[in-house]
Amino acid sequence: MSSPAPSNSSGEIRRLRDLSPQQVRSGLAAWLGWLFDGLDMHLYTLVATAFVAQLLMTQEADPEVGRKASIIQAAFLVGWALGGGFFGRVADLIGRSRALVLTILTYACFTGLSFFSTEWWHLLVFRFLAALGIGGEWAVGASLLSETWPRKWRPWIAATLQSAVNCGILLACLAGALLKGHPPQWIFLVGVLPAFITLWIRRAVPETEEWSEARKDLPAPRIGELFGPEVRSVTLKVMLICAVSLTAHWTFMFWQQSYIRSLPEVGPLKADKDQATVMALLWIMVGSLIGNFVAGGLAVLMGYGRAIALMLFAYFGLMWFAFSGSHSLSVIYALFAGIGVMQGCFGLFTMCLPPLFPVLLRSTGAGFCYNIGRILSAAGVVFFGIFNKVQGDFAQVLLTASWLFLPAALFALLLPCPDKHARS
């Protein structure tokens, strides 16, 4: 087993070539984990309507398809939330490196098993279990890098990590394009690929020095300490901003594919609908790749809270414009690219949340608070889908959800300054 990775805090590290081999391997492991995180996360959104319709043996326009598809996505988001808390706790108990392996194996195996679904509830169970690993990987990877890479690099580390998710989603788009016209369940077999990188991570990625030293001297804190006097204020503030912003964000990310498929300009053919759905997600991800580094630059200039607030407000403005009127498909693609840029704000959570918590509560706190928002976002996805007043009016669903970004932008200003508990 390799020795613990050195602490990241030294001011002597100014360039990439100054990083130690252990830091490089930790960074690569986290980046690859997030890459495949993004891949497995969005395979379902590309085929949700088509696959659920197939499982129900009905047409895609059947209202029951939308209801069941939204319930499956809600189960995924709940699993993501629970996985963030569960594997975050595991990482605080057994270490970042070993926990990272467990999260990747979890989401790879259960995404692949989704191929074998023959009932809609089979798919719900597999997506829930895959989400446990995806939610956990966020918390573990974020803590791994916050403890191994230089503190002053964090806004750019956040952008780079989030770009891995975007690249993974682009891989999902590529898989969707290559499998266009094939049975929708085939796309889930692509999700098995991440399992192979765990062999390398287990052998090559050491545990962080910061966790090893803290675990040596202190017993593992109880989960209830997240609501103890020292941390309670941080926990509640982070839960608030994550819950509201992620509800709006995931309502958009799930229902935008149904909106695209419903546009008259796309046409009635399944292959055309599949292609338009892939192209819409592609434009969102291209915008988001740019937005990650825009967010990093804004965080350097004005701090995390103000940067997140500004981008959430712009997210609202673009969604309101996109769904309050009629536009051509090319204009919609351009607006989706702009929305993608604003999604870069979520990458900032990667590096600003873990340092808010003590070392042995770091993965637990970041994973719990960030992912608890997914439970509310799960309810939001179902609510905006089931209680849509006009069946099939997905523009109204998305327009209504966009208003949540306004309070989210205000709540972002409540985010505390990171590093209160970080070692110097």
Residue pairs with C-beta under 8 A, 6 or more apart in sequence:
1 206
2 22
2 204
2 205
2 206
3 22
3 206
4 22
4 206
4 207
4 208
4 209
4 211
4 212
5 20
5 22
5 23
5 26
5 147
5 148
5 206
5 207
5 208
5 209
6 20
6 22
6 23
6 148
6 209
7 147
7 148
7 208
7 209
7 210
7 423
8 23
8 146
8 147
8 148
8 149
8 150
8 151
9 150
9 151
9 422
9 423
9 424
10 150
11 150
11 152
12 18
13 19
13 150
19 27
19 149
22 148
22 205
22 206
23 148
23 149
25 204
25 205
25 206
26 144
26 145
26 148
26 149
26 205
26 206
26 208
27 145
27 148
27 149
27 157
29 97
29 100
29 141
29 144
29 197
29 200
29 201
29 204
29 205
30 100
30 141
30 142
30 144
30 145
30 161
30 164
31 160
31 161
31 164
32 164
32 194
32 197
32 201
33 100
33 103
33 104
33 137
33 140
33 141
33 164
33 194
33 197
33 201
34 137
34 138
34 141
34 161
34 162
34 164
34 165
34 168
35 164
35 165
35 167
35 168
35 171
36 104
36 107
36 108
36 168
36 193
36 194
36 197
37 107
37 134
37 137
37 138
37 164
37 165
37 168
38 164
38 165
38 166
38 167
38 168
38 169
38 171
38 172
39 168
39 169
39 171
39 172
39 175
39 190
39 191
39 193
39 194
40 107
40 108
40 111
40 130
40 134
40 168
40 191
40 194
41 134
41 165
41 168
41 169
41 172
42 168
42 169
42 172
42 281
43 111
43 172
43 175
43 176
43 187
43 188
43 190
43 191
44 51
44 72
44 73
44 76
44 114
44 127
44 188
45 73
45 253
45 254
45 257
45 281
46 172
46 173
46 175
46 176
46 187
46 257
46 274
46 277
46 278
46 281
47 176
47 184
47 185
47 187
48 69
48 72
48 73
48 254
48 257
49 60
49 65
49 66
49 69
49 257
49 258
49 261
50 60
50 184
50 270
50 274
51 117
51 123
51 184
51 185
52 65
52 68
52 69
52 72
52 120
52 123
53 59
53 60
53 62
53 65
54 183
54 184
54 185
55 117
55 118
55 119
55 120
55 122
55 123
56 62
56 64
56 65
56 68
56 120
58 64
58 65
59 65
60 261
60 270
61 392
63 391
66 258
66 385
66 391
67 385
67 386
68 120
69 385
70 254
70 381
70 382
70 385
70 386
71 124
71 382
72 120
72 123
72 124
72 127
73 127
73 250
73 254
73 378
73 381
74 378
74 379
74 381
74 382
75 124
75 125
75 127
75 128
75 131
75 378
76 127
76 128
76 130
76 131
76 378
77 131
77 250
77 374
77 375
77 377
77 378
77 381
78 128
78 131
78 374
78 375
78 378
79 127
79 128
79 129
79 130
79 131
79 132
79 135
80 131
80 132
80 134
80 135
80 371
80 374
81 135
81 371
81 372
81 373
81 374
81 375
81 378
82 132
82 135
82 371
83 103
83 106
83 131
83 132
83 133
83 134
83 135
83 136
83 367
83 371
84 135
84 136
84 138
84 139
84 367
84 368
84 370
84 371
84 372
84 374
85 135
85 223
85 364
85 367
85 368
85 371
85 372
86 132
86 136
87 99
87 102
87 103
87 132
87 133
87 135
87 136
87 137
87 139
87 140
87 363
87 367
88 136
88 139
88 140
88 143
88 363
88 364
88 365
88 366
88 367
88 368
89 223
89 363
89 364
89 367
90 99
90 102
90 136
91 99
91 100
91 136
91 139
91 140
91 143
91 363
91 364
91 367
92 211
92 220
92 221
92 360
92 361
92 362
92 363
92 364
93 220
95 207
95 208
95 211
95 212
95 215
96 140
96 143
96 144
96 147
96 207
96 208
96 211
96 363
97 144
97 201
97 202
97 205
97 206
97 207
97 208
98 202
98 207
99 136
99 140
99 363
100 137
100 140
100 141
100 144
100 201
100 205
101 198
101 201
101 202
102 133
102 136
103 133
103 134
103 136
103 137
103 140
104 133
104 137
104 194
104 195
104 197
104 198
104 201
105 133
105 195
105 198
106 129
106 130
106 132
106 133
106 136
107 130
107 131
107 132
107 133
107 134
107 137
107 191
107 194
108 133
108 191
108 192
108 193
108 194
108 195
109 130
109 192
109 195
110 126
110 127
110 129
110 130
110 132
110 133
111 126
111 130
111 188
111 191
111 192
112 188
112 189
112 191
112 192
113 126
113 188
114 123
114 126
114 127
114 130
114 185
114 188
114 191
115 185
115 186
115 188
115 189
116 122
116 185
117 123
117 126
117 185
130 191
135 367
135 371
135 374
136 367
138 350
138 367
138 370
138 371
139 363
139 364
139 366
139 367
139 370
139 371
140 363
140 367
141 161
142 161
142 350
142 351
142 353
142 354
142 363
142 366
143 211
143 354
143 362
143 363
143 366
144 208
145 157
145 161
145 350
145 351
146 154
146 351
146 354
146 355
146 362
146 422
147 208
147 209
147 210
147 211
147 359
147 362
148 208
149 157
151 355
151 419
151 422
154 351
154 352
154 418
155 295
155 296
155 297
155 299
155 300
155 304
155 348
155 351
156 293
156 296
157 350
157 351
158 292
158 295
158 296
158 299
158 347
158 348
158 349
158 350
158 351
158 352
159 292
159 293
159 295
159 296
159 344
159 347
160 292
161 347
161 350
161 351
162 288
162 292
162 295
162 344
162 346
162 347
162 350
163 289
163 292
163 293
163 347
166 285
166 288
166 289
166 292
167 289
169 281
169 285
170 282
170 285
170 286
171 190
172 187
172 190
172 281
173 278
173 281
173 282
173 285
175 187
175 190
176 187
176 274
176 277
176 278
177 275
177 278
179 186
179 187
180 271
180 274
180 275
180 278
181 270
181 271
181 274
210 359
210 423
211 359
211 360
214 359
214 360
215 360
218 360
220 360
221 358
221 360
221 361
223 364
223 368
225 231
225 361
226 232
226 235
226 357
226 361
226 364
226 365
226 368
226 369
227 235
230 358
231 357
231 358
231 361
231 365
233 416
234 356
234 357
234 365
234 416
235 365
235 368
235 369
237 411
237 414
237 415
237 416
238 353
238 356
238 365
238 369
238 370
238 415
239 369
239 372
239 373
240 411
240 414
241 308
241 408
241 411
241 412
241 414
241 415
242 349
242 369
242 370
242 371
242 372
242 373
243 372
243 373
243 376
243 377
244 373
244 376
244 404
244 407
244 408
244 411
245 312
245 346
245 373
245 404
245 405
245 408
245 411
245 412
246 373
246 374
246 376
246 377
247 373
247 376
247 377
247 379
247 380
247 401
247 404
248 315
248 316
248 380
248 401
248 402
248 403
248 404
248 405
248 408
249 315
249 343
249 346
249 377
250 374
250 377
250 378
250 380
250 381
251 377
251 380
251 381
251 384
251 397
251 398
251 401
251 404
252 319
252 339
252 398
252 401
252 402
253 284
254 381
255 381
255 384
255 385
255 394
255 397
255 398
255 401
256 280
256 281
256 284
256 336
256 394
256 398
257 277
257 280
257 281
258 394
259 323
259 394
259 395
259 397
259 398
260 266
260 273
260 276
260 277
260 280
260 332
261 273
261 276
261 277
262 392
262 394
263 276
263 329
263 332
265 328
265 329
266 272
266 273
266 276
266 329
267 273
276 329
279 333
280 332
280 333
280 336
283 333
283 334
283 336
283 337
283 340
284 336
284 337
284 339
284 340
284 343
285 340
286 337
286 340
287 336
287 337
287 338
287 339
287 340
287 341
287 343
288 340
288 341
288 343
288 344
289 340
290 340
290 341
290 344
291 311
291 340
291 341
291 342
291 343
291 344
291 345
291 347
292 344
292 347
293 344
294 311
294 341
294 344
295 307
295 308
295 311
295 344
295 345
295 347
295 348
296 344
296 347
296 348
298 306
298 307
298 310
298 311
299 307
299 348
299 352
301 307
302 310
303 417
304 348
304 352
304 415
304 418
305 412
305 413
305 414
305 415
306 412
306 413
307 345
307 348
308 345
308 348
308 349
308 409
308 412
308 415
309 409
309 410
309 412
309 413
310 409
311 342
311 344
311 345
312 342
312 345
312 405
312 408
312 409
312 412
313 405
313 406
313 409
314 342
315 339
315 342
315 343
315 345
315 402
315 405
316 402
316 403
316 405
316 406
316 409
318 335
318 338
318 339
318 342
319 339
319 398
319 399
319 401
319 402
319 405
320 399
320 402
321 335
322 332
322 335
322 336
322 339
322 398
323 395
323 396
323 398
323 399
323 402
324 399
327 335
349 370
351 418
352 415
352 418
353 365
353 366
353 369
353 370
353 418
354 362
354 363
354 365
354 366
355 362
355 418
355 419
355 420
355 421
355 422
356 365
356 366
356 416
356 418
356 420
356 421
357 364
357 365
357 366
357 421
358 421
359 421
359 423
362 421
380 401
380 404
384 397
384 398
384 400
384 401
385 397
388 394
388 396
388 397
389 396
390 396
